[in-house]
Amino acid sequence: GLSLYRSFIFYATRHNKNKKLRDKMLSPVVFWSIVIVLSTLYLIPGLKNADNIIKKTYHIESNKIDRLKIAMVSDLHIGAGASNKNVDDMVKIINDMNADCLLICGDIVDSSSSIDDLEYLKQSLCNINTKYGIYAVEGNHDEQCRYNIKQYLLEVGVTCLHNESSLINKNIAIVGLCDKLDENVKEIKDENKINDVYTIVLQHKPKNFKNIQNDTDLVLCGHTHGYQYPFVAVTTPLFFEMRQGIKQFDQMTAITSCGVSQWGYHSKWPSQSEVVEIIIN
């Protein structure tokens, strides 16, 4: 934006003989004043969107199951990302949904997460009420944590899926792919003899959809944080199949969440922190 401003001033004043005006408009004082104004305009909604978690609802139709309500979260980045208050807000939203299950799509923690953060998360997960329990997959930041996050999750009954599947209600398979996305969904289903059921795939990054779309009804992802910064829109086609929201890939529905929190900077705009509600009829 600042480069565009400089270019505009040069273009607008190139035929103007009053060089003092141009020099004044390009002076350090004006330059840094613009920096401060733009930063303030970005930070005000950015801070609000990062801390205020909303519920985002999607409806999906399927003739394979009668009804399923899913609570989905991703990218908590406990500690540097989600605060204790953010976690409390997340738990309240999930419990208010009366969801059948909670599905976590990675980056629960990162290198900044402390023992206190993990203990608070563990207690918070104990307070979540669902019919079929909680299922989780790893993200790229989870392996950077100084502590064994998987052990904390297992202690409170979370099912951690690492290129594995779990069957709920006899006709719904949840398949969790590790962050490398190097496993075949069909092979996992064949090994567990669950080929004729509604299949939900959990993976952290929204990519490699072509490899799973013929064997998957619904894939849930995170990682991108939506549009945490406006300029990331140009990178989406280079790295991911989608940035946020819901999209159809042949017979497979894909949902990518903006995440419960932010990463890197305590700001998020134009996307907003969210808990996703998915209602399948």
C-alpha positions in Angstrom: 0.0 0.0 0.0 2.9 2.4 0.8 4.6 1.5 -2.5 1.3 2.3 -4.3 1.1 5.6 -2.5 4.6 6.6 -3.5 3.9 5.6 -7.1 0.7 7.6 -7.1 2.5 10.7 -5.8 5.2 10.5 -8.4 2.6 10.0 -11.2 0.3 12.7 -10.0 3.1 15.3 -9.6 5.4 14.4 -12.5 4.1 17.4 -14.5 3.9 19.7 -11.5 6.8 22.2 -11.2 6.2 22.6 -7.5 8.8 20.0 -6.3 8.4 21.2 -2.7 4.9 19.9 -2.6 6.0 16.5 -3.9 9.0 16.4 -1.5 6.7 17.2 1.4 4.2 14.5 0.5 7.1 12.0 0.3 8.8 13.2 3.4 9.6 10.7 6.3 7.0 12.5 8.5 4.2 11.9 6.0 5.5 8.4 5.3 5.5 7.3 9.0 2.2 9.0 9.6 0.7 6.9 6.9 2.3 3.8 8.4 0.8 4.6 11.8 -2.7 5.3 10.4 -2.7 2.1 8.3 -1.4 0.0 11.1 -4.1 1.3 13.5 -6.8 0.8 10.9 -5.7 -2.8 10.5 -5.1 -3.6 14.2 -8.5 -2.5 15.5 -10.6 -5.1 13.6 -7.6 -7.5 13.7 -7.5 -7.7 17.5 -11.3 -7.9 17.7 -11.4 -10.8 15.1 -8.6 -12.7 16.8 -10.3 -12.7 20.3 -14.0 -12.9 19.5 -14.7 -16.4 18.5 -17.9 -16.9 16.4 -19.9 -20.0 15.5 -19.9 -20.8 11.7 -22.6 -23.2 10.6 -22.6 -25.4 7.4 -25.4 -27.7 6.3 -24.6 -30.8 4.2 -27.0 -33.3 2.7 -26.3 -37.0 2.5 -28.4 -40.2 1.9 -25.8 -42.3 3.8 -26.7 -41.2 7.3 -29.8 -39.8 9.0 -28.3 -36.9 11.0 -25.0 -35.9 12.5 -24.0 -32.7 14.2 -20.2 -32.0 14.3 -18.3 -29.4 16.2 -15.0 -28.7 14.4 -12.0 -26.7 15.6 -8.4 -26.2 14.5 -5.4 -24.1 15.1 -5.7 -23.3 18.8 -1.9 -22.7 19.2 -2.5 -22.8 23.0 -0.5 -20.2 24.8 0.8 -17.8 22.2 -2.4 -18.2 20.3 -5.5 -19.1 22.3 -5.6 -17.7 25.8 -7.5 -19.4 28.7 -10.4 -17.1 28.0 -10.4 -18.1 24.4 -10.5 -21.8 25.4 -13.4 -21.1 27.8 -15.3 -19.4 25.0 -14.6 -22.3 22.6 -15.9 -24.8 25.2 -19.1 -22.8 25.8 -19.8 -22.6 22.1 -19.2 -26.3 21.6 -21.4 -27.3 24.5 -24.2 -25.0 23.4 -24.2 -26.8 20.1 -25.1 -30.1 21.7 -22.8 -31.7 19.1 -22.5 -35.4 18.5 -18.7 -35.2 18.3 -15.8 -32.8 18.4 -13.2 -33.1 15.6 -9.9 -31.3 16.0 -7.8 -30.6 12.8 -4.4 -30.0 14.2 -2.1 -27.3 15.6 -3.5 -27.6 19.1 -0.2 -26.5 20.5 3.1 -25.1 19.2 6.7 -24.4 20.4 5.5 -21.7 22.8 3.0 -23.9 24.8 3.8 -24.4 28.4 2.9 -27.1 30.9 0.3 -24.8 32.4 -1.3 -24.3 29.0 -1.5 -28.0 28.4 -3.0 -28.6 31.9 -5.6 -26.0 31.3 -6.5 -27.5 27.9 -6.8 -30.9 29.4 -9.2 -29.8 32.0 -11.2 -27.8 29.4 -11.5 -30.8 27.1 -12.9 -32.8 30.1 -15.7 -30.2 30.3 -16.8 -30.8 26.7 -19.9 -32.9 26.4 -20.5 -34.9 23.2 -22.3 -38.1 22.3 -19.4 -39.9 20.5 -16.4 -38.2 21.9 -13.4 -36.1 20.6 -11.1 -37.0 17.7 -7.9 -35.3 16.7 -5.1 -35.2 14.2 -1.7 -33.6 14.4 -0.7 -30.4 12.7 2.7 -29.1 11.6 3.1 -27.1 14.8 2.1 -29.9 17.2 5.4 -31.7 16.7 7.3 -28.6 17.7 5.8 -28.6 21.2 8.3 -29.3 24.0 5.8 -31.7 25.6 4.0 -34.8 24.4 0.6 -33.4 23.5 -0.7 -36.8 22.5 -0.3 -38.1 26.0 -2.3 -35.2 27.4 -5.1 -35.8 24.9 -5.1 -39.6 25.6 -5.5 -38.9 29.3 -8.8 -37.3 28.8 -10.1 -39.8 26.3 -9.4 -38.0 23.0 -9.0 -40.4 20.1 -5.8 -39.5 18.3 -5.8 -40.7 14.7 -2.4 -41.0 12.9 -3.2 -42.6 9.5 -6.0 -44.5 11.3 -9.7 -44.8 11.4 -12.4 -45.0 14.0 -16.0 -46.1 13.5 -18.9 -44.3 15.2 -22.5 -45.3 15.3 -21.7 -48.2 13.0 -22.0 -46.3 9.8 -19.7 -43.3 10.1 -15.9 -43.6 9.7 -13.5 -40.9 10.9 -10.1 -41.2 9.2 -7.2 -39.1 10.5 -4.3 -38.4 8.2 -0.9 -37.3 9.6 0.5 -34.0 8.5 2.6 -35.4 5.7 -0.5 -36.6 3.9 1.4 -39.7 2.7 -1.2 -42.3 3.4 -4.0 -43.6 1.1 -7.5 -43.3 2.5 -8.7 -46.3 0.5 -6.0 -48.5 2.0 -7.0 -47.4 5.5 -10.6 -48.2 4.8 -9.8 -51.5 3.2 -7.7 -52.6 6.2 -10.6 -51.8 8.5 -13.3 -53.1 6.2 -15.3 -49.9 6.3 -15.8 -49.2 2.6 -19.5 -48.8 2.6 -19.9 -46.1 5.3 -20.0 -42.3 5.4 -16.3 -41.2 5.6 -15.0 -38.1 7.2 -11.3 -37.4 6.8 -9.4 -35.1 9.2 -6.2 -33.6 7.9 -4.5 -30.4 8.9 -3.7 -28.8 5.5 -6.3 -28.3 2.7 -4.3 -30.0 -0.1 -3.9 -33.3 -2.0 -7.7 -33.5 -2.3 -7.5 -35.4 -5.6 -5.9 -38.3 -3.8 -8.8 -38.7 -1.4 -11.9 -37.4 -3.0 -13.1 -40.7 -4.5 -13.0 -42.4 -1.1 -14.2 -39.5 1.1 -17.5 -37.9 1.7 -16.3 -35.0 3.9 -12.8 -33.7 4.5 -12.1 -31.2 7.3 -9.0 -29.0 7.4 -7.4 -26.0 9.1 -3.9 -24.6 8.9 -4.6 -21.5 6.7 -6.2 -19.3 9.4 -8.4 -18.1 6.6 -7.3 -14.7 5.5 -5.4 -13.8 8.6 -3.7 -11.2 6.5 -5.3 -9.7 3.4 -2.3 -10.4 1.1 -2.3 -14.2 1.6 -5.1 -14.4 -1.0 -2.5 -14.5 -3.7 -0.7 -17.5 -2.2 -3.8 -19.8 -2.0 -3.6 -21.3 -5.5 0.1 -21.9 -5.0 -0.1 -24.0 -1.8 -3.7 -25.0 -1.0 -6.9 -26.1 -2.7 -8.9 -23.6 -0.7 -8.3 -21.0 2.0 -11.5 -21.1 4.1 -15.2 -22.0 3.9 -16.9 -24.9 2.1 -16.3 -26.2 -1.4 -17.3 -29.2 -3.5 -14.7 -31.5 -5.1 -16.6 -33.9 -7.2 -18.7 -35.9 -4.7 -16.5 -34.8 -1.7 -17.3 -31.8 0.4 -14.4 -29.9 1.9 -14.5 -27.5 4.8 -11.5 -25.4 5.9 -11.7 -23.6 9.2 -10.2 -20.2 10.0 -9.2 -21.7 13.3 -9.9 -20.8 16.9 -7.0 -18.5 17.2 -4.2 -16.8 15.3 -0.5 -17.4 14.8 2.6 -15.1 14.6 0.8 -11.8 15.4 -2.2 -11.3 17.7 -4.3 -10.0 14.8 -6.7 -11.6 12.3 -8.4 -9.8 9.5 -10.4 -10.1 7.3 -11.0 -13.7 8.6 -12.3 -14.3 12.2 -11.6 -16.9 14.8 -14.3 -19.5 14.8 -15.8 -22.8 15.9 -17.4 -24.6 13.0 -20.8 -26.4 13.3 -21.5 -29.0 10.6 -25.0 -30.4 10.4 -25.4 -33.4 8.1 -28.9 -34.6 7.2 
